[in-house]
Amino acid sequence: MVGLDCFEAGAEDLAGAAGILLGTPARFGYMSGAMKDFLERIYYSCLEAGLRLPYGLFVKGDTDTSGAVQSVERIVSGLAWRRVLPVLEVVGETTEEQRRAAEELGAAFVAGVESGVF
């Protein structure tokens, strides 16, 4: 498992990946600029390579996350990536319960990928 910043990661990092867990803040009703940049840079390479990954998504917003979730899902659906867990959406101040939910999302994703369930 490797954790990379959106500006550091590229299509070459996904070539051997068994799955991808995406995380973004919600900005002005959309995903972050960094996430958009990442998806734009990897889109055609992944599409041409037929790279169809299981993915998970978490989004943090101050007042709303729906636009960010929809924008990410619209793009990754074009790649034929499959969301394998419910999206974790955190609105407002982050609570301890939400931090645990994020840890559980990550653990469930890794377990599903490693076991071949996803």
N, C-alpha and C positions, 0 to 999 in steps of 0.2 A: 504494500500500500504506500502510495506516494501522495503527499499533499503539495500542490503547486498553486501559486498565485495566478490569476487569469492572465496577467501580462507575461508571465514566465512560461506558461504552458503552450504547447503547440500540437499540431496533428501528429508529429513524431512521437510524442508522449502517449498518445492514445493507441498507437499501432499495436502494442502488446497488451493493452488493458483488457481486463475481463469485465469492467464496468466503470461507471463514473458517477460520483456524487457531486452535484453542483450546488453552490451556495451563493446567494446574492442579496444585497440590500435592495429594497424597493426605493427607487428614486423617481419622483415626479410621475408616479403611476406606471413605471417601466422598470426593467432590470437595470443594474448598474452599467455604466459605460464600459467598465472593464469586462463584464460578462458578455456584453454585446460584441466588443472587440474580439474576445476569445472565440465566440461562436462564428463570427465572420471569417476569422483567420483559418479555422479548422473545417468549415462547412464543406467546401468543395473537395478537399483532400479526403475527408471521411466518406463523402458521398461516392467519389470515384473508387475508393478502396472497398466499398461495400461494408464499411465498419458499422455494424448494428449492435449497439451496446445497451445493456440494462442501465438505467440511471435512477438516481434519487435526487430530490430537490428540497432545499430549505431556503426560505425567504424571510427577511426581517424588515419590517417597515414601521414608521412612526405612527401612521394612521390607517394604512391600507396596504395590502400585498397582492390583491387580485390582478392588477394590471401587469405586475412583474411576473407572476406565475403564468399568466396567459401568454406573455411575450416569449418566455423561455420555452414553454410547451409548444407553441406554434413553430418555432424554429427547429427544435429537436424532433418534432413529428416528421418534418421533411427529411430528416436523416434516418427515419424509421427506428429511432431509439425507443426502448420500452420503459416506461416508468413502472418500477416494481414495488414501490412502497408509496403510501400516501404522502403528499407534500406536507412538510412541516412549515406552517406559517405563524410567525411571531409578530404581533402588533403591539406597539407601545413599549413600555419598559420590560426588559427581559427578567423573568422570574427564575427562581431556582428550579421550579417545576419544568419550565421551558428549556432550561439548560440540560436537565436530565432527559427530556424528550429528544433533544438534539443528540446527546450521547447515545441514546437508545436507537435513534435512526441510523447513526453511523455504525453501531455495532451490528444491528440487524442487516444492514446493507453488506457489510464485510462478510458476515456469516453466510448470507445467501449467495454471494458471489463465490466465496471459497468452497462452499459445499456443492455448488453447481445447481442450486435451486433456481437461481436467476439466469 
